[in-house]
Amino acid sequence: MEELGKEKLVGMYKTMVRSRRFEEKVCDLFAQGKCPGFIHSSIGQEAVAVGTCSALRKDDYITATHRGHHELIAKGGHMDKMMAELYGKKTGYNKGKGGSMHLTDVDLGILGMNGIVPAGLPISTGAGLSIKLRETDQVSVSFFGDGGSNRGPFHESLNLASIWKLPVIYVCENNMYAISMPQAFGISSKMSSYGSQNIQDVSARASAYGMPGVTVDGNDVMAVYETVSEAVKRARSGEGPTLVECKTYRWKGHFEGDPMVYRAREELEEWKKKDPITRFRKQLRGFLSEADFERIDKDAKEEVERAVKFAEESPWPEGPEALEDLYTEGGAE
């Protein structure tokens, strides 16, 4: 760990804390009725996004799911624009038209969150093909959930990427549940004794497409970083794609307001003991003091409050703007 240097390690920790504080605030704002639409929280999954994006360059590409706020923050997304978009304001990333599930920043290589499961995989695969045709050494990363690996686009994307040796890393955020359905047999569930898959590890599916498949502790940010770094190195050298499964857990329901009747409270409490931020904080005690940790948390909260202020003071889109940024058969109108 030391070889990464203090600046890199502290930066990773700060990003995890910033993501947690952003999500906590968004959940609170949603409960107050200030954020329209749906909110899908990623609290508890911060290590996957930060570990992965810390292994990437700014010009690399990512796609994310409907639960992708933490990936955008980890890739360098701006909280003020994110918050404004969640408020539906014109200063947001999508001018208030996309909401929580469609945040995009192409300048940062963020090709968008996507409310369709698992629509980001073919987009990332297409980006990988673009990289290969342009002969650059970029990589493309697709974040998706365990439920997404049961759908056709998952298999089609991995098959094409394998055939063409595309520089794509498929990162499965296995938070154990697809809405209320557990991923595998043996997961405690109040709804069903069965899982959606007859395998324990999503990564096992990589073998069908002749690519490496690796399962890693998704609550260990350093394990995620090291695993993804190897996959990135492989992709940049022309060796093709990798499937990385990060086993983690979402602390909140599938969406804000979800009563979570499908899982036991004891299960949630056990996973909270594996908090990825607390875990990384213990690893960094040789680099940071308690006062440093407190300052990082304070700075994160202040950044979030500034983002809220920016969103609340931003203008609403005008009615005619609803017809802008649309693509039709005749071109843009």
Secondary structure, DSSP 4 states (H G I P E B T S, - for coil): -GGG-HHHHHHHHHHHHHHHHHHHHHHHHHHTT-S-S-----TT-HHHHHHHHTTS-TTSEEEE-TT-HHHHHHTT--HHHHHHHHHT-TTSTTTTSS-GGG--BGGGTEEEE-SSTTTHHHHHHHHHHHHHHHT----EEEEEETGGGGSHHHHHHHHHHHHHT--EEEEEEE-SEETTEESBTT---SS-SS-SBSSS-GGGGGGGGTS-EEEEETT-HHHHHHHHHHHHHHHHTT---EEEEEE---SS-SSTT---TTS-HHHHHHHHTT-HHHHHHHHTTTT--HHHHHHHHHHHHHHHHHHHHHHHHSPPPPGGGGGSS-EETTEE-
